């Protein structure tokens, strides 16, 4: 599985949990925008993860 696919699945699951557990409704348009934003940020998120790992 590609990292981008994994990030997409995590973001999608987060939205689902917000809807199920917090009764937060995410419109289809907003859902697509959030998922695209997460995918576009994968390189930065990976860098942040490496930085945190190095600090430990």
PyMOL commands that set and color helices and strands:
alter all, ss='L'
color gray80, all
select helices_A, chain A and resi 3-21+28-40+42-55
alter helices_A, ss='H'
color red, helices_A
deselect
rebuild
show_as cartoon
